[in-house]
Amino acid sequence: MKGKAIIFSAPSGAGKTTIVKHLLKVNAQLAFSISATSRPCRFNETPDKDYYFLSNEAFDQRIQDGDFIEWEEVYSGTKYGTLKSEIERIWASGKHVIFDVDVSGGLNLKRYFGDRALSIFVVPPSVQALRERLIGRGTENDESLMKRVAKAESEIMRAREFEVLITNDVLEQALRDAEHIVNAFLNDRA
């Protein structure tokens, strides 16, 4: 039997990755969907754990072969996508899949999975708080910071397209909210 899909989306820096990692620790029914990307691996990332890092040519070939459920060029020259084989791997293990994806990818996944999926948008307390979180990561230069903040502003406008919103102002509360919402969805037999 195929499992369910939990889709977390948010602007970069809103806290979706922190929430997803927490849920993976506290809920043994969940397994993380590793996205593919054409961007280089960052110093704090592990290949085949954080992302499947593909060259632009390999990514394009996988597109042509129909290997993706969804994919998108998120930033110029940088593609991200969800491989069909990744979902099959997780469901074959008897687990439900959890996604940590950008807003467009999240909405595309919800359309693909329909009622088998729950789409959750993590809302930052403000754009300024988001900017400060991105600066605090130490992974952005001025140009990439400007791009991410501009993208975040447009993504926040799409929050209402998701089924559930979780505001990540106080992390502990956001984690509790996420646990409750995910557990309710997974335990719903409808």
C-alpha positions in Angstrom: 0.0 0.0 0.0 1.3 3.4 -0.8 1.8 5.9 1.9 0.9 9.5 2.4 2.9 12.7 1.7 3.6 15.6 4.0 4.7 18.7 2.2 6.5 21.5 4.0 7.1 24.7 2.0 8.3 28.1 3.0 10.7 30.8 2.0 14.3 30.0 2.6 15.1 30.8 6.3 11.5 30.4 7.6 12.4 27.3 9.6 10.8 24.5 7.5 14.0 22.4 7.6 14.3 22.7 11.3 10.6 21.6 11.7 11.0 18.7 9.2 14.2 17.5 11.0 12.3 17.6 14.3 9.4 15.6 12.9 11.8 13.0 11.5 13.2 12.6 15.0 9.9 12.2 16.8 7.9 10.3 14.2 9.2 6.9 13.0 6.5 6.7 10.4 8.2 9.4 8.3 11.1 9.3 5.9 12.7 12.4 4.2 12.4 12.8 0.5 15.8 13.9 -0.8 15.5 16.4 -3.6 17.8 16.5 -6.6 19.5 19.8 -7.5 21.9 21.0 -10.1 23.6 23.4 -7.7 27.0 22.6 -6.1 27.1 21.0 -2.6 27.6 23.6 0.2 30.2 23.1 2.9 27.6 22.0 5.5 25.8 19.5 3.2 26.2 15.7 2.7 25.6 14.3 -0.8 22.7 11.7 -1.0 21.5 12.9 2.4 20.7 16.6 2.0 20.4 16.5 -1.8 21.2 14.3 -4.8 23.7 16.7 -6.5 23.6 16.3 -10.3 25.4 18.2 -13.0 23.2 20.4 -15.2 23.6 17.8 -18.0 22.6 14.9 -15.8 19.6 16.9 -14.4 18.5 17.7 -17.9 18.8 14.0 -19.0 16.7 12.9 -16.0 14.0 15.5 -17.1 14.1 14.0 -20.6 13.8 10.5 -19.2 10.7 11.5 -17.2 12.3 10.7 -13.9 10.9 13.7 -12.0 7.4 14.1 -10.4 8.1 17.8 -10.5 11.1 20.0 -11.1 11.8 23.7 -11.5 14.6 26.2 -12.2 14.4 28.0 -8.8 17.2 30.4 -9.5 18.8 31.1 -12.9 20.8 28.0 -13.8 19.9 26.1 -10.6 17.2 23.4 -10.8 15.5 21.4 -8.0 13.2 18.4 -8.4 11.6 15.4 -6.8 12.6 12.0 -8.3 9.8 9.4 -8.7 12.3 6.7 -7.6 12.8 8.6 -4.2 9.0 8.3 -3.4 8.9 4.7 -4.5 11.9 3.9 -2.2 10.2 5.5 0.8 6.8 4.0 0.3 8.3 0.5 -0.4 9.9 0.8 3.1 6.4 1.2 4.6 6.9 4.9 5.6 5.2 8.1 4.7 7.2 10.7 2.8 7.9 14.2 4.1 9.1 16.9 1.8 11.1 20.1 2.5 10.6 22.0 -0.7 10.2 25.5 -2.1 6.7 27.0 -2.6 6.2 26.1 -6.3 7.5 22.6 -5.7 5.2 22.2 -2.8 2.1 23.2 -4.8 3.2 21.0 -7.7 3.6 18.0 -5.3 0.1 18.7 -3.8 -1.4 18.7 -7.2 0.4 15.4 -8.0 -0.5 13.5 -4.8 -4.0 15.1 -4.3 -5.8 13.8 -1.1 -2.8 11.6 -0.2 -0.9 14.8 0.6 -1.1 17.5 3.2 0.5 20.9 2.2 1.9 23.0 5.0 3.4 26.5 4.7 5.7 27.8 7.4 5.3 31.5 7.8 8.2 33.6 9.2 7.2 36.2 11.8 8.4 39.0 9.3 10.6 39.5 6.3 13.1 41.3 8.5 13.3 38.2 10.8 13.8 36.1 7.8 16.6 38.3 6.5 18.3 38.0 10.0 18.0 34.2 10.0 19.6 34.0 6.5 22.4 36.3 7.6 22.9 34.1 10.7 23.3 31.0 8.6 26.5 32.4 7.1 25.8 30.7 3.8 24.7 33.8 1.8 26.7 36.5 0.1 25.0 39.9 -0.4 23.7 39.0 -3.9 22.2 35.6 -2.9 20.7 37.2 0.2 19.0 39.9 -1.9 17.7 37.2 -4.3 16.4 35.0 -1.4 14.6 37.9 0.4 13.0 39.1 -2.9 11.8 35.5 -3.6 10.6 35.1 0.0 8.4 38.2 -0.3 6.6 36.7 -3.4 6.4 33.3 -1.8 4.7 34.6 1.3 2.0 36.0 -1.0 1.2 32.4 -2.0 0.8 31.0 1.5 -3.0 30.9 1.2 -2.7 28.3 -1.5 -1.6 25.8 1.2 -3.9 23.8 3.4 -2.3 24.6 6.7 -0.2 27.6 7.9 2.2 27.4 10.8 3.8 30.6 12.0 7.3 30.1 13.2 7.7 32.9 15.6 8.4 30.8 18.7 10.1 27.6 17.5 8.9 25.4 20.3 5.3 26.3 19.5 5.8 25.8 15.8 7.3 22.3 16.5 4.3 21.3 18.7 1.8 22.6 16.1 3.6 20.7 13.3 3.5 17.4 15.4 -0.2 17.8 16.1 -1.1 18.6 12.5 1.0 15.8 11.0 -0.2 13.2 13.4 -3.8 14.1 12.8 -3.3 13.7 9.0 -1.4 10.4 9.3 -4.0 9.0 11.7 -7.0 10.0 9.5 -8.0 6.8 7.7 -10.2 8.6 5.1 
